[in-house]
Amino acid sequence: MGRSRYKFHEKYYPYFITSTIIEGLPLFMNPGISKIILDALCYFQNENEVTLYGYVIMPNHLHLIAEHEALSGKLRAFKSFTGRSIIDYLMEKNSKAILQKLSSKKLKNHRDSKHQVWQEGLHPKQVSSVKMMRQKMEYLHYNPVKAGFVENPVHWRLSSAVNYEGDSGLIPVTQFSG
């Protein structure tokens, strides 16, 4: 797959981001791997000062709505760190079959690793209005419902939907109120 046609155009807007695991492997079904992502999202907010408005972690991809003046670089670092952490986790768990898939599907231009976890690109879409923010947030939170995993978005633990219902989610988010 080539480089994404989606780009970060302006710095001071939130962006709706989609990132997918290579070959659509359902790695996030593993609680240890989803914890890596959640911990990295907390770091993303606390140490990198990225504003995270919403997220959903699906079995093989994630959606975020985030904002930072250097979001592109922050997301590259996020994917690099989580990719390395996931490989380390899989090696520790001796998950040879999954590691073999992540190795066999690695793009040749990824020379710094034997494996590739994430598909290239982030597919950023600038969120330029309150209406669009609501639409993207609804899309993100209803993703597990549409996939048939739950009947109500708040029942999907790996999501910020519960945060928007006034409860504490697995990780904090900056509530969008528009």
Secondary structure, DSSP 8 states (H G I E B T S, - for coil): ----S-----SSS-EEEEEEBGGG--GGGSHHHHHHHHHHHHHHHHTT--EEEEEEE-SSEEEEEEE-TTHHHHHHHHHHHHHHHHHHHHHHTT-HHHHHHHHHT--TT-TT-S---B-S----EE--SHHHHHHHHHHHHHHHHHTTS-SSGGG-SSBSTTGGGTS--SS-------
